[in-house]
Amino acid sequence: MEEETKSEETSPVISKIKIGLVDDHQLFRKSLTLLLSSFKNTQVVMDATNGIDLQQKIAQADVIPEVMLIDVSMPQMDGPQTAAWLHQTYPGIRKVALSMDDKEETIIKMLRAGCCSYLFKDIHPNELEHALDEVHRFGYYNPAISYQKLISSAQEAESSLHLTERELYFLKLSCSDLSYRDIASIMNLSERTIDGYRASMFTKLNVQSRTGMALEAIRKGFVKL
């Protein structure tokens, strides 16, 4: 009996990931809170209706979230503004955009504001749970890449990846809200040549979209926020 008691007393306590929510739709916020509470390793410690509400609540909070899920379209202080403020004021909080807006320029804007992933609200609960774990452990989540599979060879792969100045310039411009046509004009190149740069970067970074390219460019340090 004593051995069983000691075993129970010394059992390690798993610390759950502390999640914050910023979304102006109350029903969605409450439903998401229930979903996250059903996950094994997450707990919601804060929720706010927009960036201004978040500023007030986080200033008075005893517990600061480790990961913040941020909607894009909100009144008074929207997603990009909220993410940028968090990135400046609470850089230790990992920020994840959660929205139904699939516009390329919106996604890039949220990444530029400091978000380490962009998820859609119709995401499957299993993937959401996995994404939050990846963000908490590795700092980024890109649906096209499994960081768990790449982590063992990440240093070797990144050290062997060399980009030219023109490729780095293309990446920098791609991590903005410019269209590929605009980028071609700025770089004084044809759109076909820009298509070649894009295909090359997709291959080198092992991604399949501009969003994935931007995430990897930021994660690998080729583009600074």
Disulfide bonds with the S-S distance in Angstrom:
none
